[in-house]
Amino acid sequence: MSLVGHKPPPIFRRGPAPLMRLLMFVCVCLALLVSDLRFRYLEMFRHALSVVTYPLQMAAATPADFVRNASVYFATLVEVQLDNAELRRQQLGSGERLLRFELLEQENAQLRGLLEMSRRVHARSIAADILYNAPDPFARKVILDRGAQQGIEPGLAVVDASGVIGQVTRVYPVQSEVTLLTDRNQAIPVQVERNGLRGVLFGAGHGRLELRFVIGTADIQPGDRLVTSGLDGVFVPGLPVAEVRTVDREADAFAAIVCVPLAGVERSTQVLVLGRVEAPLPMPQPEPVPEPKAKRR
Amino acid sequence: MQPTNRSSRILLPVKRWFVYFSLIFALALEYIPTGRTPGVPDWVALVLAFWCIREPLRIGMGAGFVFGLLVDIGLGAALGQHALAYVVLAYLANGLARRLMWFPPLEQALHVLPMLLVSQVLMVVVRMIAGAEFPGWLYFLSSFSGLLLWVPLTYLLLLPQYQPVDRDDNRPI
């Protein structure tokens, strides 16, 4: 407001003061951050805006694709031959195991049928290549070359030849983002293979995992293998996940258990995306209210 | 407008489409998947800081906010993380614009380095409060590669504004 009672001419009109504008923008940014990181409200907004950035991203990925293809093209003949021999050897071994496995599966199904237990969970799988590490340096994530068009959905488990490496967290049309087990915000329900003790495994950073909420007196020791328990309704039960490295029972009411992943979480290049074929069983319903006696008569 | 305020060379006025084109081109460079390679410069931050210093009346916090959101979405980072960093960067660059125009590009680069570092530190603080792990000290290397790129970038982005030196005895300037 000027002293003489009229507005300043338009050449001097610049809107709110810079510090005011800064505070306004910072508030908006903090609101966005909280609603994205804490409440995950903004996935729709992200999808809508990614339509704008998608062509640019595709254009930017071209040089990376070119470099990757060139490195494959110039792989030497010797390497390919060695690979081939190794794969043949593995094929022989796994073929024999597969024969036995089919037999055992049939036998298992029959026995389960006899015992009237529910059937084991079947899985469908999609093979995918890891394209590159996700550019966000604060999280342990990788990008796969399969996306919504190939049937990938958020929440599916991702495994390599020796165990679980992570979970699909975001799906783009032809790519998808996998959060690795070692990410600090990733959790997976597991059980000890030896005795079925259940727990939840969290990422601890630096390529290690931490089994939390297991009481200090529980029967767990270094060397135990942890497998998925399947209680979450997302992972197929029985997939190997990690091995217990150290157990510290003195730390707290809960034991501090450090584990290392069995799969090449930060090394593997080819993975399988596993999903359950059927939906998880519904929650147990409360007992039906006994019908009124009048009807029974 | 001159390359710096001490220079006697007159530049053509900047074209608005070129400013936005250079920002979008920087966005495309930012999207190139480089994984965890340390020291890859933050292209959008560099170009944004450049235009905030050259054209403080046109490019400022609003542009920083919009391009920050686009970077967040493209990189899969937390929504608002780069937006916050770029808004603060734009505020600092706009505020120092009048002063910086008196320095040659090499000394401008020394002023820009702390601005880039402040924006990176902000991102680290925000993500670590949200529970992410520390990305390692090499993460800050990208500010220093930005420092090295400032002089070539200044030359490149001012290139469309240069006019041929016309030797003419009758011209007043």
Contacts between the chains, C-beta under 8 A, distances in Angstrom:
chain1	res1	chain2	res2	distance
A	18	B	60	7.9
A	18	B	61	7.7
A	18	B	91	6.3
A	18	B	94	6.4
A	18	B	95	6.7
A	19	B	91	8.0
A	21	B	60	7.8
A	21	B	61	5.5
A	21	B	91	7.9
A	22	B	61	6.3
A	22	B	87	6.7
A	22	B	88	7.2
A	22	B	91	4.5
A	25	B	61	5.2
A	25	B	62	8.0
A	25	B	64	7.8
A	25	B	65	5.4
A	25	B	83	7.8
A	25	B	87	4.3
A	26	B	84	6.4
A	26	B	87	6.4
A	26	B	88	7.3
A	28	B	65	7.4
A	28	B	80	7.8
A	29	B	65	7.3
A	29	B	68	7.7
A	29	B	80	4.4
A	29	B	83	4.9
A	29	B	84	3.8
A	29	B	87	6.3
A	30	B	80	7.2
A	30	B	84	7.1
A	31	B	80	7.7
A	32	B	69	8.0
A	32	B	79	5.2
A	32	B	80	3.3
A	32	B	83	6.9
A	33	B	78	5.8
A	33	B	79	7.0
A	33	B	80	4.1
A	33	B	81	6.5
A	33	B	84	7.0
A	33	B	126	6.2
A	33	B	130	7.4
A	36	B	78	5.5
A	36	B	79	4.0
A	36	B	80	6.4
A	37	B	78	5.2
A	37	B	130	4.5
A	38	B	130	7.8
A	42	B	79	5.2
A	45	B	79	7.4
A	46	B	73	5.7
A	46	B	79	6.3
A	49	B	69	7.0
A	49	B	70	7.3
A	49	B	73	5.1
A	50	B	73	5.4
A	50	B	74	7.8
A	52	B	70	7.2
A	53	B	27	7.8
A	53	B	31	7.4
A	53	B	70	5.7
A	53	B	73	5.4
A	53	B	74	4.7
A	56	B	24	7.4
A	56	B	27	6.1
A	56	B	28	5.0
A	56	B	31	5.8
A	56	B	74	7.1
A	57	B	31	4.9
A	57	B	74	5.6
A	59	B	28	5.9
A	59	B	31	7.9
A	60	B	28	5.0
A	60	B	29	7.3
A	60	B	30	7.8
A	60	B	31	3.6
A	60	B	32	4.6
A	60	B	33	7.4
A	61	B	31	7.5
A	61	B	32	7.5
A	61	B	33	6.1
A	63	B	32	6.2
A	64	B	32	6.3
A	64	B	33	4.9
A	64	B	34	7.9
A	131	B	33	7.1
A	132	B	33	4.5
A	132	B	34	7.9
A	132	B	35	4.8
A	133	B	35	3.9
A	133	B	36	5.1
A	134	B	75	7.7
A	134	B	76	5.5
A	135	B	33	6.4
A	135	B	34	6.8
A	135	B	35	7.1
A	135	B	75	4.6
A	135	B	76	7.2
A	135	B	77	7.9
A	136	B	75	5.6
A	136	B	76	5.5
A	136	B	77	4.6
A	137	B	36	6.3
A	137	B	135	4.0
A	137	B	136	8.0
A	137	B	139	5.6
A	138	B	77	7.5
A	138	B	124	7.8
A	138	B	127	4.2
A	138	B	128	7.9
A	138	B	132	3.8
A	138	B	133	7.1
A	138	B	135	5.7
A	139	B	132	6.1
A	141	B	76	7.0
A	143	B	33	7.2
A	170	B	76	6.7
A	177	B	76	5.8
A	184	B	131	5.7
A	184	B	132	6.1
A	184	B	133	5.2
A	185	B	131	6.0
A	185	B	132	7.5
A	205	B	133	3.9
A	206	B	133	7.6
